[in-house]
Amino acid sequence: MFVLFFAVWVLLNGRLDGQIAAFGLLISAAVYWFCCRFMHYSPRRDWETVKRLPQLSAFFGVLLREIFRSAFALLPYIYGQREPDPAVVRFKAGRLRSDMGRVFLANAITLTPGTITGGLDGEGVYLVHCLDRTMGEGLENSCLVEKLERWEAD
């Protein structure tokens, strides 16, 4: 987190010299200390995030692929070659345990063209509006859910 704070400092300054670097290190250290002291953050969390980075990168790669696939699947609807059959789908996402994993999935569904997550309850039940009924098929066992389950398991 400290490195991230310093990188943001350098990016926002637009240039790097000795004085800006020294002041940035001081400010970054102060903000990091504040996060550790008052927001119950710890260096152990940094290490856990770094260890999970490969799984998270794989998830974002699959998400990007799904966004493109869905965008191309919408072309017949956009050009009037097919009539949409809107549907609201309700499903429970497998074995996602953490709130973060559930929210990642809800956001991934919303980012995918043609679908919007309308609700998520505490039990992990999603309410998704789909532009076409076929877009809602298999959401509970999708590749995004599998990647998030692997991410949670590590």
Stockholm file with secondary structure:
# STOCKHOLM 1.0

chainA/1-154         MFVLFFAVWVLLNGRLDGQIAAFGLLISAAVYWFCCRFMHYSPRRDWETVKRLPQLSAFFGVLLREIFRSAFALLPYIYGQREPDPAVVRFKAGRLRSDMGRVFLANAITLTPGTITGGLDGEGVYLVHCLDRTMGEGLENSCLVEKLERWEAD
#=GR chainA/1-154 SS CHHHHHHHHHHHHSCCCHHHHHHHHHHHHHHHHHHHHHSCCCHHHHHHHHHHHHHHHHHHHHHHHHHHHHHHHTHHHHTTSSCCCCEEEEEECTTCCSHHHHHHHHHHHHHSTTEEEEEECTTCEEEEEESSGGGGTTGGGCHHHHHHHHHHHC
#=GC SS_cons         CHHHHHHHHHHHHSCCCHHHHHHHHHHHHHHHHHHHHHSCCCHHHHHHHHHHHHHHHHHHHHHHHHHHHHHHHTHHHHTTSSCCCCEEEEEECTTCCSHHHHHHHHHHHHHSTTEEEEEECTTCEEEEEESSGGGGTTGGGCHHHHHHHHHHHC
//
